[in-house]
Amino acid sequence: MGEGSMMKQENRSFCNRHVGEPCKAFGRKCSRLVQEQRARFYILRRCVIMLICWHDYGDS
């Protein structure tokens, strides 16, 4: 193994390690935001359904 190929391996592992970390952090942040939005829409949907049902059956 030559010194040049060893240098390329070190650079590749350095790039993969340091470039990949912000991508993973960004992915985690995005998935957390998506999960939060899903929870909000779920709560909103349940409230709307409850209000519609209450309106329909509350007047009887």
Phi and psi in radians as a Rosetta constraint file:
Dihedral C 1 N 2 CA 2 C 2 CIRCULARHARMONIC -1.484 0.35
Dihedral N 2 CA 2 C 2 N 3 CIRCULARHARMONIC 2.930 0.35
Dihedral C 2 N 3 CA 3 C 3 CIRCULARHARMONIC -1.181 0.35
Dihedral N 3 CA 3 C 3 N 4 CIRCULARHARMONIC -0.567 0.35
Dihedral C 3 N 4 CA 4 C 4 CIRCULARHARMONIC -1.144 0.35
Dihedral N 4 CA 4 C 4 N 5 CIRCULARHARMONIC -0.754 0.35
Dihedral C 4 N 5 CA 5 C 5 CIRCULARHARMONIC -1.213 0.35
Dihedral N 5 CA 5 C 5 N 6 CIRCULARHARMONIC -0.579 0.35
Dihedral C 5 N 6 CA 6 C 6 CIRCULARHARMONIC -1.173 0.35
Dihedral N 6 CA 6 C 6 N 7 CIRCULARHARMONIC -0.665 0.35
Dihedral C 6 N 7 CA 7 C 7 CIRCULARHARMONIC -1.143 0.35
Dihedral N 7 CA 7 C 7 N 8 CIRCULARHARMONIC -0.697 0.35
Dihedral C 7 N 8 CA 8 C 8 CIRCULARHARMONIC -1.111 0.35
Dihedral N 8 CA 8 C 8 N 9 CIRCULARHARMONIC -0.706 0.35
Dihedral C 8 N 9 CA 9 C 9 CIRCULARHARMONIC -1.113 0.35
Dihedral N 9 CA 9 C 9 N 10 CIRCULARHARMONIC -0.736 0.35
Dihedral C 9 N 10 CA 10 C 10 CIRCULARHARMONIC -1.123 0.35
Dihedral N 10 CA 10 C 10 N 11 CIRCULARHARMONIC -0.755 0.35
Dihedral C 10 N 11 CA 11 C 11 CIRCULARHARMONIC -1.108 0.35
Dihedral N 11 CA 11 C 11 N 12 CIRCULARHARMONIC -0.714 0.35
Dihedral C 11 N 12 CA 12 C 12 CIRCULARHARMONIC -1.116 0.35
Dihedral N 12 CA 12 C 12 N 13 CIRCULARHARMONIC -0.800 0.35
Dihedral C 12 N 13 CA 13 C 13 CIRCULARHARMONIC -1.181 0.35
Dihedral N 13 CA 13 C 13 N 14 CIRCULARHARMONIC -0.608 0.35
Dihedral C 13 N 14 CA 14 C 14 CIRCULARHARMONIC -1.112 0.35
Dihedral N 14 CA 14 C 14 N 15 CIRCULARHARMONIC -0.823 0.35
Dihedral C 14 N 15 CA 15 C 15 CIRCULARHARMONIC -1.127 0.35
Dihedral N 15 CA 15 C 15 N 16 CIRCULARHARMONIC -0.792 0.35
Dihedral C 15 N 16 CA 16 C 16 CIRCULARHARMONIC -1.085 0.35
Dihedral N 16 CA 16 C 16 N 17 CIRCULARHARMONIC -0.692 0.35
Dihedral C 16 N 17 CA 17 C 17 CIRCULARHARMONIC -1.231 0.35
Dihedral N 17 CA 17 C 17 N 18 CIRCULARHARMONIC -0.780 0.35
Dihedral C 17 N 18 CA 18 C 18 CIRCULARHARMONIC -1.541 0.35
Dihedral N 18 CA 18 C 18 N 19 CIRCULARHARMONIC -0.481 0.35
Dihedral C 18 N 19 CA 19 C 19 CIRCULARHARMONIC -1.430 0.35
Dihedral N 19 CA 19 C 19 N 20 CIRCULARHARMONIC -0.576 0.35
Dihedral C 19 N 20 CA 20 C 20 CIRCULARHARMONIC -1.240 0.35
Dihedral N 20 CA 20 C 20 N 21 CIRCULARHARMONIC -0.510 0.35
Dihedral C 20 N 21 CA 21 C 21 CIRCULARHARMONIC -1.118 0.35
Dihedral N 21 CA 21 C 21 N 22 CIRCULARHARMONIC -0.801 0.35
Dihedral C 21 N 22 CA 22 C 22 CIRCULARHARMONIC -1.105 0.35
Dihedral N 22 CA 22 C 22 N 23 CIRCULARHARMONIC -0.584 0.35
Dihedral C 22 N 23 CA 23 C 23 CIRCULARHARMONIC -1.146 0.35
Dihedral N 23 CA 23 C 23 N 24 CIRCULARHARMONIC -0.731 0.35
Dihedral C 23 N 24 CA 24 C 24 CIRCULARHARMONIC -1.138 0.35
Dihedral N 24 CA 24 C 24 N 25 CIRCULARHARMONIC -0.735 0.35
Dihedral C 24 N 25 CA 25 C 25 CIRCULARHARMONIC -1.116 0.35
Dihedral N 25 CA 25 C 25 N 26 CIRCULARHARMONIC -0.707 0.35
Dihedral C 25 N 26 CA 26 C 26 CIRCULARHARMONIC -1.121 0.35
Dihedral N 26 CA 26 C 26 N 27 CIRCULARHARMONIC -0.730 0.35
Dihedral C 26 N 27 CA 27 C 27 CIRCULARHARMONIC -1.103 0.35
Dihedral N 27 CA 27 C 27 N 28 CIRCULARHARMONIC -0.731 0.35
Dihedral C 27 N 28 CA 28 C 28 CIRCULARHARMONIC -1.126 0.35
Dihedral N 28 CA 28 C 28 N 29 CIRCULARHARMONIC -0.724 0.35
Dihedral C 28 N 29 CA 29 C 29 CIRCULARHARMONIC -1.127 0.35
Dihedral N 29 CA 29 C 29 N 30 CIRCULARHARMONIC -0.754 0.35
Dihedral C 29 N 30 CA 30 C 30 CIRCULARHARMONIC -1.110 0.35
Dihedral N 30 CA 30 C 30 N 31 CIRCULARHARMONIC -0.778 0.35
Dihedral C 30 N 31 CA 31 C 31 CIRCULARHARMONIC -1.154 0.35
Dihedral N 31 CA 31 C 31 N 32 CIRCULARHARMONIC -0.606 0.35
Dihedral C 31 N 32 CA 32 C 32 CIRCULARHARMONIC -1.163 0.35
Dihedral N 32 CA 32 C 32 N 33 CIRCULARHARMONIC -0.717 0.35
Dihedral C 32 N 33 CA 33 C 33 CIRCULARHARMONIC -1.152 0.35
Dihedral N 33 CA 33 C 33 N 34 CIRCULARHARMONIC -0.692 0.35
Dihedral C 33 N 34 CA 34 C 34 CIRCULARHARMONIC -1.098 0.35
Dihedral N 34 CA 34 C 34 N 35 CIRCULARHARMONIC -0.771 0.35
Dihedral C 34 N 35 CA 35 C 35 CIRCULARHARMONIC -1.093 0.35
Dihedral N 35 CA 35 C 35 N 36 CIRCULARHARMONIC -0.715 0.35
Dihedral C 35 N 36 CA 36 C 36 CIRCULARHARMONIC -1.122 0.35
Dihedral N 36 CA 36 C 36 N 37 CIRCULARHARMONIC -0.750 0.35
Dihedral C 36 N 37 CA 37 C 37 CIRCULARHARMONIC -1.140 0.35
Dihedral N 37 CA 37 C 37 N 38 CIRCULARHARMONIC -0.686 0.35
Dihedral C 37 N 38 CA 38 C 38 CIRCULARHARMONIC -1.054 0.35
Dihedral N 38 CA 38 C 38 N 39 CIRCULARHARMONIC -0.739 0.35
Dihedral C 38 N 39 CA 39 C 39 CIRCULARHARMONIC -1.108 0.35
Dihedral N 39 CA 39 C 39 N 40 CIRCULARHARMONIC -0.731 0.35
Dihedral C 39 N 40 CA 40 C 40 CIRCULARHARMONIC -1.124 0.35
Dihedral N 40 CA 40 C 40 N 41 CIRCULARHARMONIC -0.774 0.35
Dihedral C 40 N 41 CA 41 C 41 CIRCULARHARMONIC -1.120 0.35
Dihedral N 41 CA 41 C 41 N 42 CIRCULARHARMONIC -0.639 0.35
Dihedral C 41 N 42 CA 42 C 42 CIRCULARHARMONIC -1.085 0.35
Dihedral N 42 CA 42 C 42 N 43 CIRCULARHARMONIC -0.829 0.35
Dihedral C 42 N 43 CA 43 C 43 CIRCULARHARMONIC -1.108 0.35
Dihedral N 43 CA 43 C 43 N 44 CIRCULARHARMONIC -0.770 0.35
Dihedral C 43 N 44 CA 44 C 44 CIRCULARHARMONIC -1.070 0.35
Dihedral N 44 CA 44 C 44 N 45 CIRCULARHARMONIC -0.764 0.35
Dihedral C 44 N 45 CA 45 C 45 CIRCULARHARMONIC -1.092 0.35
Dihedral N 45 CA 45 C 45 N 46 CIRCULARHARMONIC -0.750 0.35
Dihedral C 45 N 46 CA 46 C 46 CIRCULARHARMONIC -1.116 0.35
Dihedral N 46 CA 46 C 46 N 47 CIRCULARHARMONIC -0.686 0.35
Dihedral C 46 N 47 CA 47 C 47 CIRCULARHARMONIC -1.139 0.35
Dihedral N 47 CA 47 C 47 N 48 CIRCULARHARMONIC -0.755 0.35
Dihedral C 47 N 48 CA 48 C 48 CIRCULARHARMONIC -1.102 0.35
Dihedral N 48 CA 48 C 48 N 49 CIRCULARHARMONIC -0.778 0.35
Dihedral C 48 N 49 CA 49 C 49 CIRCULARHARMONIC -1.086 0.35
Dihedral N 49 CA 49 C 49 N 50 CIRCULARHARMONIC -0.728 0.35
Dihedral C 49 N 50 CA 50 C 50 CIRCULARHARMONIC -1.110 0.35
Dihedral N 50 CA 50 C 50 N 51 CIRCULARHARMONIC -0.734 0.35
Dihedral C 50 N 51 CA 51 C 51 CIRCULARHARMONIC -1.163 0.35
Dihedral N 51 CA 51 C 51 N 52 CIRCULARHARMONIC -0.683 0.35
Dihedral C 51 N 52 CA 52 C 52 CIRCULARHARMONIC -1.124 0.35
Dihedral N 52 CA 52 C 52 N 53 CIRCULARHARMONIC -0.793 0.35
Dihedral C 52 N 53 CA 53 C 53 CIRCULARHARMONIC -1.146 0.35
Dihedral N 53 CA 53 C 53 N 54 CIRCULARHARMONIC -0.689 0.35
Dihedral C 53 N 54 CA 54 C 54 CIRCULARHARMONIC -1.131 0.35
Dihedral N 54 CA 54 C 54 N 55 CIRCULARHARMONIC -0.689 0.35
Dihedral C 54 N 55 CA 55 C 55 CIRCULARHARMONIC -1.168 0.35
Dihedral N 55 CA 55 C 55 N 56 CIRCULARHARMONIC -0.733 0.35
Dihedral C 55 N 56 CA 56 C 56 CIRCULARHARMONIC -1.174 0.35
Dihedral N 56 CA 56 C 56 N 57 CIRCULARHARMONIC -0.746 0.35
Dihedral C 56 N 57 CA 57 C 57 CIRCULARHARMONIC -1.761 0.35
Dihedral N 57 CA 57 C 57 N 58 CIRCULARHARMONIC -0.169 0.35
Dihedral C 57 N 58 CA 58 C 58 CIRCULARHARMONIC -1.320 0.35
Dihedral N 58 CA 58 C 58 N 59 CIRCULARHARMONIC -0.444 0.35
Dihedral C 58 N 59 CA 59 C 59 CIRCULARHARMONIC -1.466 0.35
Dihedral N 59 CA 59 C 59 N 60 CIRCULARHARMONIC -0.185 0.35
